[in-house]
Amino acid sequence: MSLASTEPRPQRGDELELRIDSLAFGGEGVARLGDGGYVVFVAGAIPGDLVRAVVHKRKRSYAHARTVEILEPGPERIAPVADHPGVPWQVIPYERQLLVKSAQVEEALRRIGHLDGFELEEIVPAVQPWRYRNKLEYSFGNGPAGLVCGFHAPAGGNEVWPMSDCLLASELGNRAHELGARWCREQGLTAWERSRGRRPGSGERTEVLGPGPDGRPRLRNLVVREGRRTGKIQVRLVTTPGELEIGEFAAALAAGLGESLSGVLWTRSERLAETTAGGETELVWGEGELPERLGELDLRISPEAFFQTNTEMAELLYEVVVQYAALEGWERVYDLYSGIGTIALTLAPRAGELWGIELIEEAVADAIATARRNEIPGVQFFAGDTRLALGELVERAGRPDVLVVDPPRAGLSQKVVRRIIEASPKRIVYVSCNPTTLAPNAAQLVEAGWVLRKVRPVDMFPQTHHIESVALLERG
Ligand SMILES: C[S@@+](CC[C@H](N)C(=O)[O-])C[C@H]1O[C@@H](n2cnc3c(N)ncnc32)[C@H](O)[C@@H]1O
């Protein structure tokens, strides 16, 4: 079915024939219906494609649909390399992916932020187009042929696709995944039911997750983390509460991975949300922290701490940060959202003093330990919410000369932007994983007197729509 402008808006479940004309932020193809006013975002489609797609979400002025069949491939579409839900842009030639990402950063800044006069520097391409992730979070599901351990199907739904060779992980990481999943299968364990506890129609969840009827836990996730520079692997099994011979799980991994295995952890969580965070984590075997190196830094990463998921590209990202910070050696520098302190500790040898703020206490402890282990003086880290801690830090340490921010996808809240304006740094280096939140934040800072000088995208996530970029703002 195709729609003319007078026809009603599509309903959930409708199948449409759509021609894709561009790519939206977030990676979906964009098609327009009828007179062009009604937009359909189409997962699994790229510009030029003519597709048959089924609507799964519908709003007044737009809908979301999932490609069911490609009727006519767009002129640039290439054959996929991997049967993998996490790499939807693999059908776009890599050079084109880079152009689209640069264009989306520019478009966000110009159209959302109404900014101009800045220099858009050439995107830093990925060192490795495949097998670049140092952390994979697999989900368990109950398939028709038994337990599966893979990824969620794209565009919603509870279905889990099995995955044996994930082309985003290294061969070593995949071996760890295979060994862990096989052990769970051999034990006859089952996955938690993701729809369980939802009140029909409301989507509201009512139950807390307990063990299965046999007293054993239900499986939630398998988290495989790899020290890319050390060749070490950490495996964390995430389950509901229950009793399990977890020592045997660790023994199976140790037998299969030998010296490469660094640690095995077990998290039991009753949370209904699809997350690997929270719950009770115990160390079952080996070390709790994963050893890794980044640039000159010798790191130990806690399971709860954020670490850039592409180690090789994080080094190049930080090179841009170093360049934009342009330190001469006397400056007071703040690193907000400092994670395990890797930006602060990379900048420290070039600065007078460095202060980091991070929410997760374990990450702060990692940062402090890394400063000590690497004998880096003049760096202090604090656990706290930037919203409150930034004002306190200014009172305690004095105003920063240079301020680095690296917030989560939602960007900086109004309150944090106000605190930054009050702190009045000469230079702001903004590391962003979302140009659509970078743009309004940069616009607010420009409004308050800073000048957006330049922006450089860095391709940390090839074959996906995710865009990392670094922006430099200077007080005018
Ligand atoms: C994108 S990561 C950046 C980490 C670090 N800069 C790096 O390069 O690895 C964002 C970090 O912000 C932290 N975070 C999230 N909300 C926060 C808040 N309100 N205050 C302080 N830190 C927060 C997260 O725990 C995470 O470590």
The ligand as an SDF file (V2000), in Angstrom:
LIG
                    3D

 27 29  0  0  0  0  0  0  0  0999 V2000
   30.8110    9.1620   28.0230 C   0  0  0  0  0  0  0  0  0  0  0  0
   31.4110    8.6690   29.5820 S   0  0  0  0  0  0  0  0  0  0  0  0
   32.9770    9.4800   29.5890 C   0  0  0  0  0  0  0  0  0  0  0  0
   34.0070    8.9050   30.5160 C   0  0  0  0  0  0  0  0  0  0  0  0
   35.4440    9.3800   30.3110 C   0  0  0  0  0  0  0  0  0  0  0  0
   35.5430   10.7860   30.0550 N   0  0  0  0  0  0  0  0  0  0  0  0
   36.1370    8.5870   29.2210 C   0  0  0  0  0  0  0  0  0  0  0  0
   36.6370    9.1680   28.2520 O   0  0  0  0  0  0  0  0  0  0  0  0
   36.2200    7.3390   29.3570 O   0  0  0  0  0  0  0  0  0  0  0  0
   30.3920    9.5830   30.6490 C   0  0  0  0  0  0  0  0  0  0  0  0
   30.6800    9.3970   32.1340 C   0  0  0  0  0  0  0  0  0  0  0  0
   29.8210   10.2770   32.8570 O   0  0  0  0  0  0  0  0  0  0  0  0
   29.4560    9.6560   34.0740 C   0  0  0  0  0  0  0  0  0  0  0  0
   28.2580   10.3670   34.5400 N   0  0  0  0  0  0  0  0  0  0  0  0
   26.9720   10.2060   34.1390 C   0  0  0  0  0  0  0  0  0  0  0  0
   26.1660   11.1020   34.7370 N   0  0  0  0  0  0  0  0  0  0  0  0
   26.9560   11.8720   35.5360 C   0  0  0  0  0  0  0  0  0  0  0  0
   26.7150   12.9660   36.3920 C   0  0  0  0  0  0  0  0  0  0  0  0
   25.4930   13.4550   36.5610 N   0  0  0  0  0  0  0  0  0  0  0  0
   27.7650   13.5180   37.0580 N   0  0  0  0  0  0  0  0  0  0  0  0
   29.0170   13.0120   36.8910 C   0  0  0  0  0  0  0  0  0  0  0  0
   29.3120   11.9720   36.0730 N   0  0  0  0  0  0  0  0  0  0  0  0
   28.2990   11.3960   35.4150 C   0  0  0  0  0  0  0  0  0  0  0  0
   29.2770    8.1990   33.6830 C   0  0  0  0  0  0  0  0  0  0  0  0
   29.3760    7.3640   34.8040 O   0  0  0  0  0  0  0  0  0  0  0  0
   30.4400    8.0200   32.6820 C   0  0  0  0  0  0  0  0  0  0  0  0
   31.5990    7.5700   33.3510 O   0  0  0  0  0  0  0  0  0  0  0  0
  1  2  1  0
  2  3  1  0
  2 10  1  0
  3  4  1  0
  4  5  1  0
  5  6  1  0
  5  7  1  0
  7  8  2  0
  7  9  1  0
 10 11  1  0
 11 12  1  0
 11 26  1  0
 12 13  1  0
 13 14  1  0
 13 24  1  0
 14 15  1  0
 14 23  1  0
 15 16  2  0
 16 17  1  0
 17 18  1  0
 17 23  2  0
 18 19  1  0
 18 20  2  0
 20 21  1  0
 21 22  2  0
 22 23  1  0
 24 25  1  0
 24 26  1  0
 26 27  1  0
M  CHG  2   2   1   9  -1
M  END
$$$$
